[in-house]
């Protein structure tokens, strides 16, 4: 099949949670997102096994602090299996922070020290450290960067120093844009499928002026769906199905951002991934790719 006729499908996971926070959305939230629970690690293994059935590569975005924990076997196995490992900062820091207080709980709590550094320098140091840790601990090159948290499309476009810094590291994309917001007064269950479809249509990849690709957090993230919209699993799956149908019918890229720490609780049998794989494969032109591969495809079409 000619590359231009492919239907690109990119499944991505932010590997993060917090200590004593099982299930993910309980009230005990310490902000120590790098302390990954054993159940989450096992879920990553299950993701990899299912992806292998479809000869697919998924994309994990990892925190540097998680790579300094005693057990990172699950991430080493993912990297060895060919799944992409992206940079998600060291401590889940806010990349748009202008004051030390707004960086991350790790700094306000005193786990990490700002010292004499500016917030911008802290952000760059966190990204650089995580870059090195991926190389050293997983023996792979980092594949791109995802910001902790999503932002309206114009927000990161104004962070010119950040975009240039990411490009200087050799990254080809930043994944930051997000707009999965419930319309005022809308019922979440009813509105979720249309919000998902809108965010597939409106949040397609685009280029920043410095040449870096933005690959947005399309559709709804599972975090918003389950913690904010408070969807049930069947409602979430209905929304994902609508998003897939929108991408297929409109000849768009389909991508989704999920969290193993969330899906391990609400979707232990991987119905979300099975739905995506089966629906896309039925088109006869599905291409299950990670963002690095997607950037090459986008370059060919540009």
C-alpha positions as CSV (number, residue, x, y, z in Angstrom):
1,X,0.0,0.0,0.0
2,X,1.4,3.5,-0.9
3,X,2.4,5.3,2.3
4,X,0.0,8.2,1.5
5,X,-3.0,5.9,1.6
6,X,-2.3,4.7,5.1
7,X,-4.6,5.4,8.0
8,X,-2.2,6.4,10.8
9,X,-3.1,5.2,14.3
10,X,-0.9,6.2,17.2
11,X,-1.7,4.9,20.7
12,X,0.2,6.8,23.4
13,X,0.6,6.4,27.1
14,X,1.8,8.7,29.8
15,X,3.5,6.5,32.5
16,X,2.8,8.3,35.7
17,X,0.8,8.1,38.9
18,X,1.2,9.1,42.6
19,X,2.2,7.2,45.7
20,X,-0.7,5.6,47.6
21,X,-3.0,6.5,44.8
22,X,-4.6,3.3,43.8
23,X,-7.1,3.5,42.2
24,X,-5.8,6.6,40.3
25,X,-8.5,9.0,41.4
26,X,-8.8,8.4,45.1
27,X,-8.4,11.2,47.6
28,X,-4.8,10.4,48.6
29,X,-2.9,12.4,46.1
30,X,0.7,13.1,47.0
31,X,1.9,14.4,43.6
32,X,4.8,11.9,43.5
33,X,3.8,10.7,40.0
34,X,7.0,8.8,39.5
35,X,6.3,6.0,42.0
36,X,4.7,3.6,39.6
37,X,2.5,0.8,41.2
38,X,3.3,-2.8,40.5
39,X,-0.2,-3.2,39.0
40,X,0.6,-0.4,36.5
41,X,3.9,-2.1,35.5
42,X,2.0,-5.3,34.8
43,X,-0.5,-3.4,32.7
44,X,2.3,-2.0,30.6
45,X,3.3,-5.6,30.0
46,X,-0.2,-6.5,28.8
47,X,-0.2,-3.4,26.5
48,X,3.0,-4.6,24.9
49,X,1.7,-8.2,24.5
50,X,-1.5,-7.0,22.7
51,X,0.4,-4.5,20.5
52,X,2.6,-7.4,19.4
53,X,-0.4,-9.3,18.1
54,X,-1.0,-6.4,15.7
55,X,2.6,-5.8,14.9
56,X,2.1,-2.3,16.4
57,X,4.4,0.1,18.2
58,X,2.9,2.3,20.9
59,X,4.5,5.4,22.4
60,X,5.3,5.7,26.1
61,X,6.1,9.1,27.6
62,X,8.1,8.6,30.8
63,X,9.4,10.8,33.7
64,X,13.0,10.9,34.5
65,X,12.3,10.3,38.2
66,X,10.6,7.0,37.4
67,X,13.7,5.9,35.6
68,X,15.6,6.2,38.9
69,X,13.4,3.8,40.7
70,X,14.7,0.3,41.6
71,X,12.4,-1.6,39.2
72,X,12.3,-0.3,35.7
73,X,12.2,-3.8,34.1
74,X,8.8,-3.0,32.5
75,X,10.2,0.1,30.7
76,X,13.3,-1.8,29.6
77,X,11.1,-4.5,28.1
78,X,9.0,-2.0,26.3
79,X,12.0,-0.3,24.8
80,X,13.5,-3.6,23.8
81,X,10.3,-4.5,22.0
82,X,10.6,-1.5,19.8
83,X,8.0,0.8,21.5
84,X,9.0,4.5,21.4
85,X,10.0,6.2,24.7
86,X,9.4,9.9,24.9
87,X,10.4,12.6,27.4
88,X,7.8,13.7,29.9
89,X,10.1,15.8,32.1
90,X,11.7,14.6,35.3
91,X,9.0,15.5,37.9
92,X,6.0,16.3,35.7
93,X,6.9,20.0,35.8
94,X,4.8,22.7,34.2
95,X,6.7,23.9,31.1
96,X,4.9,27.3,31.2
97,X,5.7,28.0,34.8
98,X,6.8,31.6,35.4
99,X,7.4,31.3,39.2
100,X,9.0,28.5,41.3
101,X,5.7,27.9,43.0
102,X,4.1,26.8,39.8
103,X,6.7,24.3,38.7
104,X,5.5,21.1,40.4
105,X,4.6,19.7,43.8
106,X,8.1,18.2,44.0
107,X,9.5,21.8,44.3
108,X,6.9,23.3,46.6
109,X,7.1,20.2,48.9
110,X,10.9,20.4,48.9
111,X,11.7,17.0,47.3
112,X,13.6,19.0,44.6
113,X,15.3,22.3,45.0
114,X,15.1,25.3,42.6
115,X,18.2,27.0,43.9
116,X,19.2,30.1,42.0
117,X,17.7,28.8,38.7
118,X,14.9,30.5,36.8
119,X,11.7,28.4,36.2
120,X,12.8,28.2,32.5
121,X,16.2,26.8,33.5
122,X,14.5,24.3,35.8
123,X,12.3,23.1,32.9
124,X,15.2,22.8,30.6
125,X,17.3,21.0,33.2
126,X,14.4,18.5,33.8
127,X,14.1,17.8,30.1
128,X,17.8,17.4,29.7
129,X,18.2,15.0,32.6
130,X,15.3,12.9,31.5
131,X,16.8,12.8,28.0
132,X,20.0,11.4,29.4
133,X,18.3,8.9,31.7
134,X,16.3,7.4,28.8
135,X,19.6,6.9,27.0
136,X,21.5,5.5,29.9
137,X,18.8,3.4,31.6
138,X,16.8,2.1,28.6
139,X,19.6,2.2,26.0
140,X,17.5,4.0,23.4
141,X,17.2,7.5,22.0
142,X,14.3,9.5,23.3
143,X,11.5,10.0,20.7
144,X,10.1,13.4,21.2
145,X,8.5,15.3,24.1
146,X,5.1,15.5,25.6
147,X,4.2,18.3,28.0
148,X,2.8,17.4,31.4
149,X,-0.8,18.6,31.0
150,X,-2.3,19.8,27.8
151,X,-2.7,23.3,26.5
152,X,-4.8,25.2,24.1
153,X,-3.0,25.2,20.8
154,X,-1.7,28.8,20.9
155,X,-0.2,28.4,24.4
156,X,2.9,26.5,23.5
157,X,3.3,28.3,20.3
158,X,4.2,31.4,22.4
159,X,6.9,29.4,24.3
160,X,9.6,30.0,21.6
161,X,12.5,29.3,23.9
162,X,11.0,25.9,24.8
163,X,10.3,24.9,21.2
164,X,13.9,25.9,20.2
165,X,15.3,24.0,23.1
166,X,13.4,20.9,22.2
167,X,14.6,21.2,18.6
168,X,18.2,21.6,19.8
169,X,17.9,18.1,21.5
170,X,17.1,16.6,18.1
171,X,13.4,16.2,18.9
172,X,11.1,16.3,15.9
173,X,7.8,17.0,17.7
174,X,6.2,18.4,20.8
175,X,2.9,16.9,22.0
176,X,1.1,19.6,23.9
177,X,-2.2,20.8,22.3
178,X,-5.4,19.7,24.0
179,X,-9.0,20.9,24.0
180,X,-11.2,18.2,25.4
181,X,-13.5,20.6,27.3
182,X,-17.1,19.9,28.0
183,X,-19.5,22.6,26.7
184,X,-21.0,24.7,29.4
185,X,-24.2,23.1,30.7
186,X,-23.7,19.9,28.7
187,X,-24.3,16.5,30.0
188,X,-21.0,14.7,30.0
189,X,-22.3,11.3,28.9
190,X,-24.2,12.7,26.0
191,X,-21.6,15.2,24.9
192,X,-18.4,13.0,25.2
193,X,-18.7,11.4,21.8
194,X,-19.0,14.8,20.0
195,X,-16.2,16.3,22.1
196,X,-14.0,13.4,21.1
197,X,-14.9,13.7,17.4
198,X,-14.4,17.5,17.5
199,X,-11.0,17.1,19.1
200,X,-10.0,14.6,16.4
201,X,-11.1,17.0,13.6
202,X,-9.7,20.1,15.2
203,X,-6.4,18.8,16.7
204,X,-4.6,17.4,13.7
205,X,-0.8,17.6,13.5
206,X,0.7,21.0,12.5
207,X,4.1,22.6,12.4
208,X,5.5,25.4,14.6
209,X,7.4,28.2,12.9
210,X,10.7,26.6,13.9
211,X,9.9,23.4,12.0
212,X,8.9,21.3,15.0
213,X,5.8,19.2,14.6
214,X,3.0,19.5,17.1
215,X,1.2,16.2,17.5
216,X,-1.8,17.1,19.7
217,X,-3.5,15.1,22.4
218,X,-6.4,14.3,20.2
219,X,-9.9,13.2,21.3
220,X,-10.4,12.9,25.0
221,X,-7.7,11.7,27.4
222,X,-8.8,8.9,29.7
223,X,-7.9,11.2,32.6
224,X,-10.5,13.7,31.5
225,X,-13.0,11.1,30.5
226,X,-13.0,9.2,33.9
227,X,-11.9,11.8,36.4
228,X,-13.7,14.9,35.0
229,X,-16.5,13.6,32.8
230,X,-16.9,10.6,35.1
231,X,-17.8,8.3,32.2
232,X,-18.4,4.6,32.6
233,X,-16.3,2.2,30.6
234,X,-19.0,1.6,28.0
235,X,-19.5,5.3,27.6
236,X,-15.8,5.9,27.1
237,X,-15.7,3.1,24.5
238,X,-18.6,4.7,22.6
239,X,-16.7,8.0,22.5
240,X,-13.5,6.3,21.3
241,X,-15.5,4.5,18.6
242,X,-17.0,7.8,17.4
243,X,-13.5,9.4,17.3
244,X,-12.2,6.4,15.2
245,X,-15.1,6.7,12.8
246,X,-14.5,10.4,12.4
247,X,-10.8,9.9,11.6
248,X,-11.6,7.1,9.1
249,X,-14.4,8.9,7.3
250,X,-12.6,12.2,7.1
251,X,-9.2,10.7,6.3
252,X,-7.5,12.1,9.4
253,X,-4.7,10.9,11.8
254,X,-6.1,9.1,14.8
255,X,-4.2,9.4,18.1
256,X,-5.1,8.9,21.7
257,X,-3.4,9.7,25.0
258,X,-4.0,7.3,27.8
259,X,-2.5,6.4,31.2
260,X,-1.8,2.8,32.3
261,X,-2.5,3.9,35.9
262,X,-6.1,4.8,34.9
263,X,-6.9,2.0,32.4
264,X,-5.5,-0.7,34.7
265,X,-8.3,0.2,37.0
266,X,-11.2,0.9,34.7
267,X,-10.3,-1.2,31.7
268,X,-8.2,-4.2,33.0
269,X,-9.0,-6.3,30.0
270,X,-7.7,-3.7,27.5
271,X,-11.1,-3.2,25.7
272,X,-9.9,0.3,24.7
273,X,-6.9,-1.0,22.8
274,X,-8.8,-3.9,21.3
275,X,-11.5,-1.6,20.0
276,X,-8.8,0.7,18.4
277,X,-6.9,-2.2,16.9
278,X,-9.9,-4.1,15.6
279,X,-11.7,-1.0,14.2
280,X,-8.7,0.4,12.4
281,X,-7.6,-3.0,11.1
282,X,-11.0,-3.5,9.5
283,X,-10.3,-0.6,7.2
284,X,-7.6,-2.6,5.4
285,X,-5.3,0.4,5.5
286,X,-4.4,0.8,9.2
287,X,-0.9,1.8,10.1
288,X,-0.1,1.4,13.8
289,X,2.8,3.8,14.4
290,X,4.5,5.8,17.1
291,X,5.0,9.5,16.8
292,X,8.5,9.3,15.5
293,X,7.3,7.2,12.6
294,X,4.3,9.6,12.2
295,X,6.7,12.6,11.8
296,X,8.4,10.9,8.9
297,X,5.0,10.3,7.3
298,X,4.0,13.9,7.9
299,X,7.3,15.1,6.3
300,X,6.5,13.2,3.1
301,X,3.1,14.7,2.9
302,X,4.1,18.3,3.7
